[in-house]
Amino acid sequence: GVQEAENEYLSGEATMIAAEVAAVRLFEVGIVGAGLGIVGGAEWVSQSYITVGEAPDRAAFGGRVGPAARVEAALAPRLRLGVEGTVDIHFLPVSAAGDVDLLAAPRGSADLTLWVR
């Protein structure tokens, strides 16, 4: 995704490309399923700035890992509505010396899944 921001002194743009994988153990009771698991991924972040002062562009490769929880309901034999939440712990380098910044970021999503045979 791309994000832009500006004020009277600085204009900046950040781009992030990410991939992730999740493993969730789901338990079903009737039409409702609930489960816990883990999510992990990698991301590349690029930031660029326009300013009257000095603000060099920078790019970094980082990773993330965290717990995941999911609840879903069967709306029909092959149709499910689900919600999922995670708390990603991001590991992002902040200096050329290899210092790493840790950032916890909650995230949620909803989905509608149709299983096709």
HUWO-V559142 format. One record per residue. N is the residue number from 1. PHI is phi in whole degrees, -180 to 180 (NA if undefined). PSI is psi in whole degrees, -180 to 180 (none if undefined). OMEGA is omega in whole degrees, 0 to 359 (NA if undefined). Layout:
N:PHI:PSI:OMEGA / N:PHI:PSI:OMEGA
This chain:
1:NA:161:181 / 2:-121:138:178 / 3:-133:136:178 / 4:-123:147:177 / 5:-151:151:176 / 6:-156:155:171 / 7:-139:-167:184 / 8:-71:-15:183 / 9:-110:-22:191 / 10:-148:140:172 / 11:-124:132:183 / 12:-140:158:178 / 13:-138:137:178 / 14:-126:136:178 / 15:-124:135:178 / 16:-131:132:174 / 17:-120:128:187 / 18:-140:156:173 / 19:-139:146:181 / 20:-148:164:176 / 21:-137:145:180 / 22:-133:147:173 / 23:-127:119:183 / 24:-129:130:175 / 25:-94:116:186 / 26:-105:133:176 / 27:-113:131:183 / 28:-112:135:174 / 29:-131:107:184 / 30:67:-129:181 / 31:-90:-4:184 / 32:-106:137:175 / 33:-125:146:178 / 34:-144:147:180 / 35:-163:168:178 / 36:-125:155:179 / 37:-169:-157:182 / 38:-137:147:177 / 39:-127:144:178 / 40:-147:155:181 / 41:-169:179:178 / 42:-131:153:181 / 43:-149:149:174 / 44:-118:127:182 / 45:-121:133:177 / 46:-125:134:178 / 47:-128:136:176 / 48:-134:150:187 / 49:-135:151:170 / 50:-126:123:183 / 51:-157:166:176 / 52:-80:-21:179 / 53:-93:-153:180 / 54:-107:124:177 / 55:-152:88:183 / 56:-68:148:174 / 57:-64:154:177 / 58:-149:155:178 / 59:-142:148:181 / 60:-150:149:174 / 61:-108:131:181 / 62:-141:-179:180 / 63:-137:171:178 / 64:-152:153:178 / 65:-152:152:178 / 66:179:171:178 / 67:-77:154:178 / 68:-133:147:175 / 69:-133:142:183 / 70:-139:142:172 / 71:-133:135:178 / 72:-144:159:180 / 73:-133:138:178 / 74:-82:118:179 / 75:-89:-26:179 / 76:-157:173:184 / 77:-53:-35:180 / 78:-125:23:181 / 79:-127:125:182 / 80:-129:142:173 / 81:-111:128:184 / 82:-136:157:171 / 83:-131:146:182 / 84:-141:144:177 / 85:-135:145:177 / 86:-139:163:168 / 87:-124:100:181 / 88:-78:131:171 / 89:-102:107:182 / 90:-88:137:175 / 91:-112:101:184 / 92:-119:127:177 / 93:-67:139:181 / 94:-118:-3:178 / 95:-153:162:178 / 96:-68:-19:180 / 97:-78:-4:178 / 98:96:9:177 / 99:-64:139:182 / 100:-119:136:177 / 101:-102:135:176 / 102:-103:133:181 / 103:-135:125:176 / 104:-96:129:183 / 105:-135:113:176 / 106:-72:150:183 / 107:-151:145:178 / 108:-140:158:178 / 109:-152:160:175 / 110:-128:147:181 / 111:-147:158:174 / 112:-124:118:187 / 113:-115:131:174 / 114:-114:117:179 / 115:-85:126:181 / 116:-113:134:178 / 117:-90:none:NA
